[in-house]
Amino acid sequence: MKTFEDLKFIPHSVGDGIHATMDLENGNTISVIKTSYSYGGKIGLYELAVLDPNGKFLDVQGFLKENDVVDIINKEIGKLKVRMAYAEHFANEEIIYEEYDHNSGYVYIYLNRAAIGCMLGGDVEYLAYDEERDCEKIFESIEELNEYINEKNY
C-alpha cells in the first residue's frame, strides 16, 4: 500500500507550487500537483492526473486532500494488479463486471466462477462463492482457488 510519503514532491516547473509523479507497471503515470492554478491548489488541496504512456490524460481529479490522493493511487495500483492477474490466469474468461468499493478500498473483477480482488493496492486475492456458507471464500493463490473450484465442480 502506498502512502502520501511515497510521493517525492519537487518544485513545479512552471513556477509556484509542487509536483510529484509515480510510474505504474503498465507504463501509466500518476501526476500530483498543488499550484495556484491547479484544481484546489489555491485552498491547499491537490490535483491528480493519470496519464497513459504517451502522456494522454486518462483521468483528472481536483480538490483532493492527502488521503484522497492516496486512495486514488492505491485504487489505480489495485486495478492494474487485478488486470494483470486476469490476463495471466483468466484471459479466456468473460469479465462479468468490475467494481471499486469506496468503503473498503477493494478493486474487483468478477468472472463466471470466481473473482479477483486487491485491497488498497496490496496483494491480489482470489475469491469464490461458497454456497454452503452463503459467503465469499478468499484464497491467496490461484492454485488454492483452482483446487477449490475443482473440488466443488464449478
N, C-alpha and C positions, 0 to 999 in steps of 0.2 A: 504494500500500500504506500502510495506517495503521500508526502506531507508538503505543506507550504514551504518548508525549509529546503526542499529538494529543488526549488526554483532558484536559480542564481541570477539575481537582478543586476543589471548594469545600467548606466545612464542611457536614456533613449537617444538614438542617433539624430533626431530632429530637434533636439534642444532640451526642453524641460521634461521631467518625468523619468520613469524607469521601464525596463523591458527585460523579459526573460523568455527563453524558448526551451522546449523539451521535445526531442525527437522520439518518435514511436517506431516500433519494429517494422511496421508496414510502410515506412517512408513518410508518413504524415508528420506534421509538426504542430505542436501546440504553442501558441504565442500569447503571452500575458503582458499587458501594458497598463500603466497608470500615468496619464499625462493630462494636461489641461484641455486637450481636445478629444480624449477618449471617452467612451460612454461611461459616465460615472466618475471620471478622473477628477473633476473639479470638486467633488464632495468626498474624495479619498477612497473611491471604490475602483475596482479593476474591470478591464475588458479582456475577454479571452476569445481567441480565434483558433479554429482548427483548419490547417492548410494541407492540401494534398502535396505530393512530391514535386509538382510543377508550380507550386505557390498559389494555386487557386483556392479561394476561401470556400470551405465546406460548411462552416458554421461560425457565427459571431454572436457573442452574448456580452452584454454590458451590465453595469451597476451591480457588480458581484463583490461580496465580502470574501475574505480569505478562505473561509470554509466552503463557500460556493465554488471557488476556483478549484480547490482540492477535490470536491465531489465530481466536478466535470472531468478533471484529469483522470481520476480513477474509473469513472464511467467509460471514458474513451479507451483506457487500457483494458478494462474488462471486456468491452465489445471486441477489441482486437483479439484478446485471448480466446474467447468463445468461438470467434470466427475461425481462428487458426485450428482449434480443436475440431471444429466441424469439418473443415477442409481435410484434416488428416484422417479422421475416423468415420465420418458420416457423409462424405461428399455426394454419394449417390442417393441419399435420402432427402425427401422434400422437407423444407422448413415449414412448419405449420404457422408459427408466428414468433416474433422476437419481442422482448419486453425489457424495460428497465423499471425496477421497483425503487421509487424515490425514498421510501421509508427505510429499506434495508440496504440499499446500495448494490443490490444484485442485478446483474445483466443475465438474461436467459435467452437461449434459443430452444424452442420446443419442437421436437420431432415426433414422429408417429409412436415410437416405442420408448423414447427417453427424452431427456433434456440435458443441456449443457449450461452450467451456471458459473458465475465468477462474482464474488462479492468484493467491492471496493478495490478492484484491480489485483486481488490476491490470486491464489492458486485456482485453477479450473477444477470444478466438481462435476460429476455426472449424476443424474437423477433419474429414477424410475418410480412409477406409481406402484405402491403396494396395496393391492385390492383388499387383502385380508385385514389390514390395519387402517385402510382408508386414509393413507398419507403418502407423502413422498419419501423415498429412501435415497440417501446420499452415499455416493461412492467416490473415493479419492482417485481411483484409477479406471481406465477404460476396461482393463481386464476384469476387475470386480464387477463392473456393470454388465459386461458380456456374459459372465458366469451367471449372474442373477437372471438376466433375460433368458438365457438358455434353460436354466432351472425352472423358470415359470412358463416356458414355452410361449413367450410373447412373439 
